[in-house]
Structures are given as structure tokens and as C-alpha cells.
Amino acid sequence: MSESKVVVITGVSSGIGRATAKKFAERGYQVFGTVRNTSKATPLPGVQFVEMDVQDDASVQRGIQFVIDRAKRIDVLVNNAGVATVGAAEETSIDEVKWMFETNVFGILRTSKAVLPHMRAQRSGRIVNVSSVLGFLPAPYMGLYSAAKHAVEGMSETLDHEVRQFGIRVSLVEPSFTKTGLDTNSPQAANKIPAYDTERNLVSSTVAKSVGNAPEPDGVANTIVSAALGPWRMRHTPKGQASLLSKLRRFLPAGPVDQSLRKSFGLR
């Protein structure tokens, strides 16, 4: 891809999205990064902010039209915006799950539907959806987040089959724990069931420690850039834990994977 290509990245105010926007900008690409409030966003050299709430249809349409009006095309869409919740499935309310799916699943669908007419018209494009290792592995007390990422995986594979006839390809990036605010700032289920307290607290503590020892988001950002610009491949796992977990899931029997997962979260 030439340096004139146009890249749109959702959720660039911090973390993986911000690191990814910076790397594309450093390569000379025309980068548009979405934030919910442009007046509160810290400037990022080479990145033009676009106000967008991926939970709102009209906001997404306005944001994508803003990019088209200025750049006339969109070559890469990186669906990075995401939220998480922590809690047992039984204690997580339907409204809490809907809130998470609105961003993690329907948000990706909204932005993809908004850019696809333009990509089809130009007969080219790449959509990169940021999933998670929880898109192919379960995690206790993050089951609904895992469900959302499983949905993203299924939707992405199907969408790729449908749009490749137009010169468009869809890829997934599946990071593991990364030093961002996503995991540490994730809300817990509002109506907790005391029977789950001991295990939930163990898992929450393990997640906090894992995030504290996790790498900075640059590695994931590099993987996203590679997925967007390199030869097409459906799944991309950043080097390190994510890549290892992908291999374990693929080659180990279910029993050892289950035991290893529970041990890693401190569960008996």
C-alpha cells in the first residue's frame, strides 16, 4: 500500500488504538482516529480525530462521512474500540451484556457497514477487527466478554467470505493481556452474588497482576499494522503469550487446556 492510503481506527484516545494510530502516522499514512469527545482528546501528531460513538448509528454514519468528505476514500478500517465486564454469568444482568455487545459486536458491525459501500466502489480495502485470545479461549468471570469476542470471530470470518469478491479482506488480531486500562478499569457486575465472591476476587486479582506485568500496547499495534498492510491472513496473534495460547488451544487436548486455564486464574 502506498503512503496515500487512508486509515480509520476506532477508539484512539488511549491504549492499543492510540499506539496503532501513532504507528500508521509514522509511516506517512493519512490517519483518522475516532474518539467520543474530540474536545477532551489529547492531540496525536499525524492523526486527525473524528468524533464518533460506535454505539450510535447516526454518529457512526456522520463520522465515516466526515472522513469521506476530506479524504475521498477509506483503505483500512481498524475496529479497535472495546469495553469489558467482569462477573459470573449468573450475576451479570442482560442490560450489562447489551451495553458490552453494543460496542464490541454491534459497534464493529456499524462501522463495517458504513465503510463497505465506499470500499466496494473502489474495489479494495482491508478491515482489521481487534478480537482477543478470549475469542478462542474461555475465561472464568469474563464469560460474556468472551462471548462477544467469539461473536466477533464468527462475524469476521463470514464477512471475509462475502466481501472478498470486491477486493476487500477481513482479518482478526487476537491479543492477550496488554498494559492498557481495558482490563484494570472494567466494571464488575452491579448485582453480585456472594456465593461467587471468593473465586471472582481471585480472578480479578490475577487479571490485575497479569495486566501489570503485561507488555505495552506497541506489540499489538505492530501486529495490527502488519494485518492491515501485509499479505492477507485471517488470524494474527502478537508475539508472546497470545501466540503461545493459540498454539496450545490448537494442539493440546481439551483436558490439559482446561486444567492449565483454571490454574492460571488460581482456581481449583
C-alpha positions as CSV (number, residue, x, y, z in Angstrom):
1,M,0.0,0.0,0.0
2,S,1.2,3.5,-0.8
3,E,1.6,6.3,1.7
4,S,-1.5,8.0,0.3
5,K,-3.8,5.3,1.7
6,V,-6.4,6.3,4.3
7,V,-6.7,4.6,7.6
8,V,-9.6,4.8,10.1
9,I,-9.1,3.5,13.6
10,T,-11.8,3.4,16.3
11,G,-11.0,4.2,19.9
12,V,-7.7,6.1,19.7
13,S,-7.9,8.0,22.9
14,S,-5.6,5.5,24.7
15,G,-4.1,2.1,24.8
16,I,-3.9,-0.1,21.7
17,G,-5.9,2.3,19.5
18,R,-3.6,5.2,20.2
19,A,-0.4,3.1,19.7
20,T,-1.8,1.8,16.4
21,A,-2.7,5.3,15.2
22,K,0.8,6.6,16.0
23,K,2.5,3.7,14.1
24,F,0.4,4.3,10.9
25,A,1.0,8.1,11.1
26,E,4.8,7.5,11.5
27,R,4.6,5.5,8.2
28,G,3.1,8.5,6.5
29,Y,-0.4,7.2,6.1
30,Q,-3.4,9.6,6.3
31,V,-4.9,8.6,9.7
32,F,-8.3,9.3,11.2
33,G,-8.8,8.2,14.7
34,T,-12.3,8.1,16.4
35,V,-12.9,9.4,19.9
36,R,-16.2,10.0,21.7
37,N,-15.3,13.6,22.5
38,T,-12.7,15.5,20.4
39,S,-12.5,18.4,22.9
40,K,-11.2,16.0,25.6
41,A,-8.8,14.0,23.4
42,T,-5.0,14.6,23.8
43,P,-3.6,15.5,20.4
44,L,-1.6,12.9,18.5
45,P,0.7,14.1,15.7
46,G,-0.3,13.0,12.3
47,V,-3.8,11.8,13.4
48,Q,-7.0,13.7,12.8
49,F,-9.6,13.0,15.4
50,V,-13.2,12.2,14.4
51,E,-16.0,12.3,16.9
52,M,-17.8,9.0,16.9
53,D,-19.7,6.8,19.3
54,V,-19.7,3.3,17.9
55,Q,-22.9,2.6,19.9
56,D,-24.9,5.1,17.9
57,D,-25.9,4.5,14.3
58,A,-26.1,8.2,13.3
59,S,-22.8,9.0,15.0
60,V,-21.0,6.3,13.0
61,Q,-22.5,7.4,9.7
62,R,-21.5,11.1,10.4
63,G,-18.0,10.1,11.4
64,I,-17.4,8.0,8.3
65,Q,-18.9,10.6,6.0
66,F,-16.6,13.2,7.6
67,V,-13.6,11.0,6.5
68,I,-15.0,10.5,3.0
69,D,-15.6,14.2,2.6
70,R,-12.0,15.0,3.4
71,A,-10.1,12.0,2.1
72,K,-12.4,10.7,-0.6
73,R,-11.7,7.1,0.3
74,I,-11.0,4.6,3.1
75,D,-8.5,1.9,2.5
76,V,-8.2,0.4,6.0
77,L,-10.6,0.2,8.9
78,V,-9.3,-0.9,12.3
79,N,-12.1,-1.8,14.7
80,N,-10.3,-1.4,18.0
81,A,-12.9,0.3,20.3
82,G,-13.9,-2.1,23.0
83,V,-15.2,-2.5,26.6
84,A,-15.2,-5.4,29.1
85,T,-17.1,-6.5,32.2
86,V,-16.1,-8.9,35.0
87,G,-18.6,-11.1,36.7
88,A,-20.1,-14.6,36.8
89,A,-22.6,-15.2,34.0
90,E,-25.4,-15.7,36.6
91,E,-24.8,-12.3,38.2
92,T,-24.4,-10.3,35.1
93,S,-27.6,-8.5,34.0
94,I,-28.9,-8.6,30.5
95,D,-28.5,-4.8,30.3
96,E,-24.8,-5.1,31.2
97,V,-24.4,-7.6,28.5
98,K,-26.3,-5.5,26.0
99,W,-24.0,-2.5,26.8
100,M,-20.9,-4.5,26.1
101,F,-22.2,-6.1,22.9
102,E,-23.3,-2.6,21.6
103,T,-19.6,-1.7,21.5
104,N,-17.8,-5.0,21.0
105,V,-20.1,-6.6,18.4
106,F,-22.6,-4.1,17.1
107,G,-20.1,-1.3,17.0
108,I,-17.9,-3.3,14.6
109,L,-20.9,-4.1,12.5
110,R,-21.9,-0.4,12.4
111,T,-18.5,0.8,11.3
112,S,-18.1,-2.0,8.8
113,K,-21.5,-1.4,7.2
114,A,-20.6,2.3,7.0
115,V,-17.3,1.8,5.2
116,L,-18.2,-1.1,2.9
117,P,-20.1,0.8,0.3
118,H,-17.0,3.0,-0.2
119,M,-14.6,0.0,-0.3
120,R,-16.9,-1.8,-2.7
121,A,-16.9,1.2,-5.0
122,Q,-13.1,1.4,-5.0
123,R,-12.9,-2.4,-5.3
124,S,-10.3,-2.6,-2.5
125,G,-10.0,-2.4,1.3
126,R,-8.9,-4.1,4.5
127,I,-10.9,-4.4,7.7
128,V,-9.0,-5.4,10.8
129,N,-11.1,-6.4,13.8
130,V,-9.4,-6.5,17.2
131,S,-10.5,-9.6,19.0
132,S,-8.8,-11.3,21.9
133,V,-7.4,-14.7,22.9
134,L,-10.8,-14.9,24.7
135,G,-12.2,-15.2,21.2
136,F,-10.9,-18.7,21.1
137,L,-10.5,-19.5,24.8
138,P,-12.9,-19.2,27.7
139,A,-12.1,-17.2,30.8
140,P,-13.9,-17.6,34.1
141,Y,-15.8,-14.5,35.2
142,M,-15.3,-12.9,31.8
143,G,-17.7,-15.2,30.0
144,L,-19.8,-12.5,28.4
145,Y,-16.8,-10.6,27.2
146,S,-15.5,-13.9,25.8
147,A,-18.9,-14.5,24.1
148,A,-18.7,-11.0,22.5
149,K,-15.2,-11.8,21.1
150,H,-16.4,-15.3,19.9
151,A,-19.1,-13.4,18.0
152,V,-16.6,-11.0,16.5
153,E,-14.5,-14.0,15.3
154,G,-17.5,-15.7,13.6
155,M,-18.8,-12.4,12.1
156,S,-15.3,-11.6,10.8
157,E,-14.8,-14.9,9.1
158,T,-18.2,-14.8,7.5
159,L,-17.8,-11.2,6.3
160,D,-14.4,-12.0,4.7
161,H,-16.1,-14.7,2.6
162,E,-18.8,-12.2,1.5
163,V,-16.6,-9.2,0.6
164,R,-13.5,-10.7,-1.0
165,Q,-15.3,-10.7,-4.3
166,F,-15.0,-6.9,-4.2
167,G,-11.2,-6.9,-3.4
168,I,-11.8,-6.5,0.3
169,R,-10.4,-8.7,3.0
170,V,-11.1,-9.0,6.8
171,S,-8.6,-10.1,9.4
172,L,-8.6,-10.7,13.2
173,V,-5.9,-9.6,15.7
174,E,-6.1,-11.6,18.9
175,P,-4.0,-10.1,21.8
176,S,-3.6,-11.4,25.3
177,F,-3.2,-9.2,28.4
178,T,-1.8,-5.8,27.4
179,K,-0.9,-2.9,29.6
180,T,-4.0,-0.8,29.0
181,G,-6.9,0.4,31.0
182,L,-9.4,-2.0,29.4
183,D,-8.9,-4.8,32.0
184,T,-8.0,-2.8,35.0
185,N,-10.9,-0.4,34.6
186,S,-13.5,-2.9,33.6
187,P,-16.7,-2.6,35.6
188,Q,-17.8,-5.6,37.7
189,A,-21.4,-6.9,37.6
190,A,-23.5,-4.5,39.7
191,N,-25.6,-7.1,41.5
192,K,-23.0,-9.5,42.8
193,I,-24.0,-12.9,44.2
194,P,-22.0,-13.6,47.4
195,A,-21.5,-17.3,46.5
196,Y,-19.1,-16.3,43.7
197,D,-17.1,-13.8,45.8
198,T,-14.1,-16.0,46.6
199,E,-13.4,-17.1,43.0
200,R,-14.3,-13.8,41.5
201,N,-11.9,-12.0,43.7
202,L,-9.2,-14.5,42.8
203,V,-9.8,-14.0,39.1
204,S,-9.9,-10.2,39.5
205,S,-6.6,-10.2,41.4
206,T,-5.0,-12.5,38.8
207,V,-6.1,-10.2,35.9
208,A,-4.8,-7.1,37.7
209,K,-1.4,-8.8,38.2
210,S,-1.3,-10.1,34.6
211,V,-2.1,-6.6,33.2
212,G,0.6,-5.1,35.5
213,N,3.2,-7.4,34.1
214,A,1.9,-7.3,30.5
215,P,3.8,-5.7,27.7
216,E,3.0,-2.2,26.4
217,P,0.5,-2.0,23.5
218,D,3.2,-1.4,20.9
219,G,3.5,-5.1,20.1
220,V,-0.2,-5.4,19.4
221,A,-0.1,-2.2,17.4
222,N,2.7,-3.7,15.2
223,T,0.6,-6.8,14.7
224,I,-2.4,-4.7,13.6
225,V,-0.3,-2.7,11.1
226,S,1.0,-6.0,9.7
227,A,-2.5,-7.4,9.4
228,A,-3.6,-4.2,7.6
229,L,-0.7,-3.8,5.2
230,G,0.8,-7.3,4.8
231,P,-0.3,-10.4,3.0
232,W,-3.8,-11.4,4.0
233,R,-4.2,-13.9,6.8
234,M,-7.4,-14.4,8.9
235,R,-5.8,-14.6,12.3
236,H,-2.9,-12.7,13.8
237,T,-1.6,-13.3,17.3
238,P,1.0,-10.9,18.7
239,K,4.3,-12.5,19.8
240,G,4.5,-13.9,23.3
241,Q,1.6,-15.2,25.4
242,A,-1.1,-14.7,22.7
243,S,0.9,-16.8,20.2
244,L,1.6,-19.5,22.8
245,L,-2.1,-19.7,23.8
246,S,-3.1,-20.0,20.2
247,K,-0.8,-23.0,19.7
248,L,-1.9,-24.6,23.0
249,R,-5.6,-24.3,22.0
250,R,-4.9,-25.7,18.6
251,F,-2.7,-28.7,19.5
252,L,-3.4,-29.7,23.1
253,P,-6.3,-31.9,24.2
254,A,-9.2,-30.1,25.9
255,G,-8.5,-31.6,29.3
256,P,-5.0,-30.2,29.8
257,V,-6.1,-26.8,28.3
258,D,-8.9,-26.7,30.9
259,Q,-6.6,-27.5,33.8
260,S,-4.0,-25.0,32.7
261,L,-6.6,-22.3,32.3
262,R,-8.0,-22.8,35.8
263,K,-4.5,-23.0,37.4
264,S,-3.5,-19.7,35.7
265,F,-6.5,-18.0,37.3
266,G,-5.9,-19.5,40.7
267,L,-8.9,-21.8,40.6
268,R,-9.0,-25.3,42.0
